[in-house]
Amino acid sequence: MQPDTVENVIEGTSPEAEPEASEQQAPVRVTLRARLAARRERHPTAVRTIRWTITVLAAALVLGALLLPNRMTALHTDRFLRIPVEAIIGAAVALALPRRPRLVVAVLSGAALGAMTIVNLLDMGFIEYLGRPFNVVLDWELLPDAQSYVQDSMGRAVAIGAAVGAVVLVLLALSLMALAMVRLSNLLAHNKQVATRATLVATTVWVLCSALGLQIMGVPIASDRTAGAVAIQAVRVRDTLRDEAEFQKVAKVDEFGNTPPGQLVPDLRGKDMIFTFIESYGRSAIEDPVEAPGVDRTLDARTQALAKAGFHAKSGWLTSATYGGSSWLGHSTTMSGLWISNQQRYRTLMASDHMSLTEAFKKTGDWDTVGIMPGVQKSWPESKFYGLDKYRNAFQMGYKGPKFSWSTMPDQYALQQFQNLEHSKKRSKPLMSLVILTSSHQPWAPIPKMVPWNDLGDGSVFKAIQKAGNKPSDIIASSPKSQAEYGKSVQYSVTALTQWLERYGNDNTVLVFLGDHQPIARVSGNHASRDVPISIVAKDPKVLDKIDSWGWSDGLRPAHNAPVWKMSAFRDKFLTAYGSTPHPKKD
């Protein structure tokens, strides 16, 4: 007699049953289910261990996702020691539903929980870098910019790895969460009596903890974290959609929209106007204990150097519409006189005929207008909104030196090319320029150094400086190092700009320069203001006399108690101060 085989056992036959038939027939195929059943019979303890391990991991995954905060500063153990009401409701639903609807609900709710986990992670990143949570309506288009920043700062390989990792993370979050929910719902259904009692006990405990306000280390035990987060997202989506419609109406109203050209900035006729934004130049640079000593020394020294050259300055504070990044929101807010705090408002503004401050100079017909944009590396249709006759991007300034992380070229080089290509040219009209400087852009490594202006050439002189500088990976994860290097980058940008003014400015030069936003929280702190410094510099005393009533501080360093305006207030105050007559345009 032959011994029993797996095939015999599975098919319910024995060797004696049909000896002749078994010799003539093809071997019986063993199904995967049958093989697994056989292995379970051979290794019952290992199978039970694996089952319980998977179940525990599924429970941990679901509970962790339900309790996950959306801020990195809140990632503490006590956040995960609470009782989520969503888990209790989910258990009750699973116990009440028949098998097929239960599985469908488990898959859908698991995928939804995975999606919410992704949103929480995006919130963490946005809060850390931009000081605000992720907007599920508007912010998806910023993700390619984030990848470009990573590539410029850390290299192409890191950027590709990060992109692939992000895609894998999304797929894993959606699929694993759905599988975990199915696993847990099956467990509840197979142990219905025990699960029902446990659900009732959990409900009672949650209600008592909520009613009594019981806490663990200051955190409520009874949690509705995910339900609350979903509600917040719903309100945010609703408000975003409402804001889009309301802002379209706001953008059509302009206090100076119908002002005749001859009544726009008459007190600045004949002046070469330069509006300059310094990347990430925020209040922290002037007042933070780490950055301020070096930056303040630089501002004071440059104030004295300009004074020797005949220039004087007044400075104040503006509250930026953005924080940590999205510089274009700060630029457009300053120039439009509207609060441009998100991407939808920015798009609406760029498509409108609302007059920008720089466009006001073009409308007079008395200025040539130009933009110097070393950070622009693609087409830039926004130049129309800013009223620029032309602009020069990163590829139109002849730079042959190395990039400094995200910054395509050092500010000193960009300013020298501004001089060579535009400012020094003989013209029949004065020049109005919009200049965006980039050397103080994060990650603040490596940082360029000042070189003799006559040695700038095509920028090749910066190769050794770039090679000897810090690598982004050396400082990007360290708050103290980032703070120190950020301060140095601001000192560099301010020095380059003011030396350029000292070197090439004349009696008719008027420079307005300001920051676009504060640096990220890793540098400015979790509770920093959104204030940025702004200065107006000129030789002609009449220019500064026009803003004497503003109460700004003398010099390049605004006092702590100098006036603070919303950034959106600057356009109208500037136009009014220099003689513009309001002629409102309304919808």
VEXROBA-511952 format. One line per 2 residues: number of its first residue (from 0); for each residue z, x, y of C-alpha. Coordinates in steps of 0.05 Angstrom, whole numbers, m for minus. Each point is the difference from the previous one (the first is absolute). Layout:
% VEXROBA-511952
NUM = Z:X:Y | ... $
//
This chain:
% VEXROBA-511952
0 = 0:0:0 | m18:26:68 $
2 = 55:3:53 | m2:m53:56 $
4 = m41:20:61 | 5:m24:71 $
6 = m65:m38:m10 | 28:m37:m61 $
8 = 64:m19:36 | m36:m25:62 $
10 = m51:m41:m38 | 52:m29:m46 $
12 = m33:26:m65 | 20:50:m54 $
14 = m40:48:m42 | 5:m45:m61 $
16 = m29:m61:34 | m74:16:m2 $
18 = m10:70:m26 | m75:m7:m10 $
20 = m12:m32:68 | 41:52:36 $
22 = m42:55:m31 | m65:m34:22 $
24 = 20:m23:70 | 1:45:62 $
26 = 70:24:22 | 39:m51:40 $
28 = 5:21:74 | 69:4:30 $
30 = 7:m33:68 | 36:35:57 $
32 = 52:m56:m1 | 12:13:m73 $
34 = 8:74:9 | 50:m10:55 $
36 = 38:m49:m43 | 2:50:m56 $
38 = 26:54:46 | 53:m46:27 $
40 = 23:m12:m71 | 3:74:m15 $
42 = 35:20:66 | 41:m61:23 $
44 = 51:40:41 | m52:39:39 $
46 = m39:m64:13 | 62:m35:27 $
48 = 16:60:44 | m70:1:29 $
50 = 1:m75:12 | 66:2:37 $
52 = m22:61:39 | m63:m36:23 $
54 = 41:m62:17 | 51:40:40 $
56 = m56:36:37 | m34:m66:15 $
58 = 65:m29:28 | 13:62:41 $
60 = m71:m1:28 | 4:m74:20 $
62 = 71:5:29 | m18:64:37 $
64 = m61:m33:31 | 40:m62:19 $
66 = 53:42:35 | m45:54:29 $
68 = 10:8:76 | m58:14:47 $
70 = 32:58:37 | 11:70:m27 $
72 = 67:4:36 | 24:m60:m43 $
74 = m15:33:m67 | 71:4:m25 $
76 = 31:m17:m68 | 40:m58:29 $
78 = m65:m36:15 | m15:m5:m74 $
80 = 69:m25:m23 | m11:m71:25 $
82 = m19:m66:m33 | m69:m23:21 $
84 = m7:m76:4 | m74:7:m15 $
86 = 17:26:m70 | 44:m61:m13 $
88 = m54:m48:23 | m51:37:m41 $
90 = 43:m6:m62 | 11:m74:10 $
92 = m75:m12:8 | m16:41:m63 $
94 = 51:m40:m41 | m28:m66:24 $
96 = m75:12:m11 | m40:m5:m66 $
98 = m29:64:m27 | m69:2:31 $
100 = 20:m21:72 | 60:47:m7 $
102 = m46:60:m14 | m47:m19:56 $
104 = 58:m5:49 | 28:66:m25 $
106 = m65:37:11 | m12:m29:69 $
108 = 71:10:24 | 1:71:m28 $
110 = m65:17:36 | 28:m31:64 $
112 = 64:41:m7 | m43:62:m10 $
114 = m39:m16:64 | 66:m10:38 $
116 = 23:68:m26 | m63:32:29 $
118 = 12:m34:67 | 72:25:0 $
120 = m25:71:m13 | m51:m7:56 $
122 = 55:m25:46 | 40:63:m16 $
124 = m58:44:20 | m18:m38:63 $
126 = 72:m5:23 | 9:75:m12 $
128 = m64:20:37 | m15:m57:49 $
130 = 68:m31:11 | m22:m68:m24 $
132 = m13:m36:m66 | m69:m8:m32 $
134 = m41:m59:24 | m36:m30:m60 $
136 = m53:m31:46 | m17:58:45 $
138 = 20:67:m29 | m44:9:m61 $
140 = m54:33:44 | 50:54:19 $
142 = 6:26:m71 | m66:40:4 $
144 = 27:32:63 | 63:18:m38 $
146 = m42:33:m54 | m39:39:53 $
148 = 65:24:30 | 25:24:m68 $
150 = m66:36:m12 | 1:34:67 $
152 = 73:19:m6 | 8:16:m74 $
154 = m71:12:m26 | m53:m39:m37 $
156 = 31:9:m69 | 66:m30:23 $
158 = m35:m57:35 | m41:m17:m63 $
160 = 62:6:m43 | 39:m46:47 $
162 = m56:m52:0 | m6:1:m76 $
164 = 76:m4:m6 | 2:m59:47 $
166 = m52:m38:m41 | 36:16:m65 $
168 = 66:m22:31 | m30:m67:22 $
170 = m29:m13:m69 | 64:20:m35 $
172 = 43:m43:46 | m42:m62:m12 $
174 = m10:9:m75 | 68:27:m20 $
176 = 36:m53:40 | m41:m55:m32 $
178 = 14:28:m70 | 74:7:16 $
180 = 4:m72:21 | m35:m23:m64 $
182 = 48:42:m41 | 61:m29:33 $
184 = m26:m72:m3 | m12:8:m75 $
186 = 70:27:m9 | 29:m61:36 $
188 = m42:m49:m40 | 19:32:m67 $
190 = 74:m2:17 | 2:m66:37 $
192 = 73:m20:m11 | 29:68:20 $
194 = m49:7:58 | 17:m70:27 $
196 = 75:16:m1 | m12:68:33 $
198 = m44:m32:54 | 54:m52:16 $
200 = 53:55:4 | m44:42:46 $
202 = m13:m60:44 | 74:m14:6 $
204 = 16:72:17 | m56:4:51 $
206 = 22:m64:35 | 73:24:3 $
208 = m19:69:26 | m45:m31:53 $
210 = 53:m51:21 | 55:51:3 $
212 = m43:54:32 | 20:51:m53 $
214 = m29:70:11 | m7:68:m32 $
216 = 6:56:51 | m19:m47:56 $
218 = m60:m30:m37 | 3:m73:m23 $
220 = 2:m9:m76 | m40:m64:3 $
222 = m71:21:17 | m62:m38:22 $
224 = m36:64:21 | m69:m17:m27 $
226 = 0:m73:21 | 20:22:70 $
228 = m54:54:1 | m53:m51:m20 $
230 = 24:m47:55 | m4:57:51 $
232 = m70:18:m22 | m21:m73:6 $
234 = 27:m4:71 | m33:66:17 $
236 = m67:m25:m24 | 7:m65:38 $
238 = 20:37:64 | m57:49:m8 $
240 = m51:m55:m5 | 30:m37:59 $
242 = 2:64:41 | m74:12:m12 $
244 = m18:m67:31 | 50:7:58 $
246 = m20:71:18 | m73:m19:6 $
248 = 21:m45:57 | 45:53:30 $
250 = m55:53:0 | m44:m45:43 $
252 = 50:0:57 | m4:60:46 $
254 = 35:9:67 | m55:46:24 $
256 = m57:m28:m41 | m39:m27:59 $
258 = 19:54:51 | m62:25:36 $
260 = m17:73:m14 | 14:20:71 $
262 = 71:m25:m6 | 18:39:m62 $
264 = 42:64:10 | m25:13:71 $
266 = 58:49:12 | m26:46:m54 $
268 = m72:7:25 | m24:71:m4 $
270 = 53:21:m52 | m15:30:m67 $
272 = 41:m45:m45 | 25:24:m69 $
274 = 37:m46:m47 | 29:39:m59 $
276 = 39:m22:m61 | 42:51:m37 $
278 = 8:m18:m73 | 71:m21:m21 $
280 = 30:22:67 | 62:m44:0 $
282 = 68:m6:31 | 30:37:m59 $
284 = m36:64:22 | 38:m1:65 $
286 = 68:m27:m22 | 11:15:m74 $
288 = 50:57:m10 | m47:38:m47 $
290 = m66:m6:38 | 24:m8:72 $
292 = 24:71:17 | m68:32:m11 $
294 = m41:m58:28 | 43:m8:62 $
296 = m5:75:15 | m75:m6:m6 $
298 = m4:m61:46 | 44:33:52 $
300 = m38:66:m4 | m67:m36:6 $
302 = 25:m42:58 | 17:65:37 $
304 = m67:32:m18 | m39:m60:25 $
306 = 41:m2:64 | m20:72:14 $
308 = m73:m22:m9 | 11:m57:49 $
310 = 8:m57:m50 | 58:m49:m1 $
312 = 19:m54:m50 | 39:m64:m10 $
314 = 21:m25:m69 | 28:m62:m32 $
316 = 2:m37:m67 | m44:m51:m35 $
318 = 18:m39:m63 | m57:8:m49 $
320 = m31:m57:m39 | 0:44:m63 $
322 = 44:51:m34 | m12:59:m45 $
324 = m75:m10:m3 | m59:m45:16 $
326 = m10:37:65 | m59:m44:20 $
328 = 48:m57:10 | 37:40:53 $
330 = m64:22:33 | m28:m71:4 $
332 = 67:m30:23 | 5:50:58 $
334 = m71:m10:22 | m7:m75:m10 $
336 = 66:m25:28 | 8:m42:m63 $
338 = 50:10:m57 | m43:26:m57 $
340 = 50:4:m56 | m44:m11:m61 $
342 = m70:11:m27 | m23:m72:11 $
344 = 18:3:74 | m36:66:5 $
346 = m64:m28:m31 | 4:m61:45 $
348 = 9:43:62 | m57:47:m17 $
350 = m47:m60:m8 | 23:m31:66 $
352 = m22:12:72 | 71:13:24 $
354 = m2:57:50 | 33:66:m20 $
356 = 30:46:52 | m53:52:m14 $
358 = m55:m52:5 | 26:m18:70 $
360 = m23:68:24 | m69:m10:m30 $
362 = m7:m70:30 | 8:30:70 $
364 = m64:40:m10 | 34:58:34 $
366 = 20:41:m62 | m35:30:m59 $
368 = 41:m14:m63 | 8:41:m63 $
370 = 44:3:m61 | 25:62:m36 $
372 = 18:m21:m71 | 14:58:m47 $
374 = 33:m48:m50 | m62:m44:m7 $
376 = m42:19:m60 | m46:m60:m5 $
378 = m34:m50:45 | 46:m28:54 $
380 = m25:m67:27 | 66:m6:39 $
382 = m31:44:54 | m32:m62:29 $
384 = 67:m34:10 | 27:63:35 $
386 = m60:1:47 | m23:69:m19 $
388 = m70:23:18 | 5:48:m59 $
390 = 51:33:m45 | 5:63:m41 $
392 = 28:m3:m70 | 26:54:m46 $
394 = m71:23:m18 | m26:5:71 $
396 = 44:54:27 | m27:61:m37 $
398 = 64:16:m37 | m7:52:m56 $
400 = 73:12:m14 | 45:m30:m53 $
402 = 32:m69:0 | 75:m3:11 $
404 = 17:m53:m52 | m23:m67:28 $
406 = m17:29:69 | m73:23:1 $
408 = 11:53:54 | 56:27:44 $
410 = 12:m36:66 | m12:63:39 $
412 = m71:5:m28 | m14:m74:11 $
414 = 22:7:73 | m42:62:11 $
416 = m61:m36:m28 | 15:m58:45 $
418 = m3:49:57 | m63:34:m24 $
420 = m39:m62:m19 | 22:m51:51 $
422 = 52:16:52 | m34:62:28 $
424 = m69:m33:8 | m25:m15:70 $
426 = m3:m74:12 | m17:m48:55 $
428 = 62:m40:m18 | 71:18:m21 $
430 = 17:m3:m73 | 47:m48:m37 $
432 = 19:28:m68 | 38:m28:m60 $
434 = 27:58:m42 | 36:m9:m67 $
436 = 38:62:m23 | 17:7:m74 $
438 = 37:65:m13 | 68:m34:m2 $
440 = m22:m48:m56 | 42:1:m63 $
442 = 12:36:m46 | 11:54:54 $
444 = m22:57:m45 | m34:45:14 $
446 = 7:0:76 | m49:37:44 $
448 = 24:51:51 | m24:13:71 $
450 = m52:56:6 | m31:29:63 $
452 = m47:m52:28 | m57:50:5 $
454 = 6:16:m74 | m10:m71:m26 $
456 = m74:8:m15 | m22:m47:m56 $
458 = 71:m6:m27 | m6:53:m53 $
460 = 60:35:33 | 44:m54:m32 $
462 = m15:19:m72 | 55:52:m4 $
464 = 49:m46:35 | m15:m57:m47 $
466 = 6:44:m61 | 67:29:21 $
468 = 29:m69:17 | 43:m45:m43 $
470 = m30:m42:m55 | 11:m76:5 $
472 = 34:1:m68 | 51:49:28 $
474 = 28:m49:51 | m25:m70:m15 $
476 = 59:m20:m42 | 53:33:43 $
478 = 26:m38:60 | 31:61:35 $
480 = m63:42:m9 | m44:m58:23 $
482 = 43:m9:62 | m4:73:18 $
484 = m75:5:m10 | m12:m66:36 $
486 = 35:27:61 | m42:63:m2 $
488 = m64:m41:m5 | 19:m40:63 $
490 = 15:65:37 | m68:26:m19 $
492 = m37:m63:22 | 36:m6:67 $
494 = m10:74:13 | m75:m3:m16 $
496 = m11:m61:44 | 40:25:60 $
498 = m30:70:m4 | m68:m32:0 $
500 = 19:m39:63 | 28:62:32 $
502 = m63:39:m16 | m54:m52:15 $
504 = 31:m54:43 | m14:m7:74 $
506 = 23:m39:61 | m34:m63:m26 $
508 = 24:3:m72 | 48:m55:m24 $
510 = 28:5:m70 | 35:m57:m35 $
512 = 28:20:m68 | 46:m35:m49 $
514 = 18:m6:m72 | m31:m54:m44 $
516 = 62:m12:m43 | 64:30:m28 $
518 = m5:44:m62 | 19:m28:m69 $
520 = 72:m16:m18 | 7:65:m39 $
522 = m3:34:68 | 23:m51:51 $
524 = 54:m34:m43 | 6:m70:m29 $
526 = 24:m32:65 | m42:36:52 $
528 = m30:m38:58 | m75:m8:8 $
530 = 0:33:69 | m50:54:19 $
532 = m1:43:63 | m55:m8:52 $
534 = m16:46:59 | m48:m2:59 $
536 = m18:68:29 | m40:15:63 $
538 = m6:48:58 | m14:m53:52 $
540 = 69:m26:22 | m29:m68:17 $
542 = m13:m12:m74 | 73:5:m19 $
544 = 22:m35:64 | m36:m62:m25 $
546 = 48:m5:m59 | 64:20:36 $
548 = 27:m71:m8 | m3:6:m76 $
550 = 63:42:m1 | m29:52:m47 $
552 = 31:69:m6 | m28:61:35 $
554 = m32:50:m48 | m28:m5:m70 $
556 = 67:m19:m33 | 21:m73:12 $
558 = 75:m10:9 | 37:m38:m54 $
560 = 11:m58:48 | m71:0:29 $
562 = m34:m69:0 | m25:m25:m67 $
564 = m60:m47:m1 | m38:m31:m57 $
566 = m63:40:m11 | m41:m62:14 $
568 = 28:m3:71 | m31:66:21 $
570 = m72:m21:13 | 16:m53:52 $
572 = 54:42:33 | m48:58:6 $
574 = m57:m42:27 | 46:m33:51 $
576 = 31:66:22 | m68:29:17 $
578 = m25:m58:40 | m35:m47:m49 $
580 = m2:m73:20 | 15:m51:m54 $
582 = m55:m51:m15 | 22:m34:m64 $
584 = m48:m20:m55 | 26:m57:m43 $
586 = m25:m34:m62 $
//
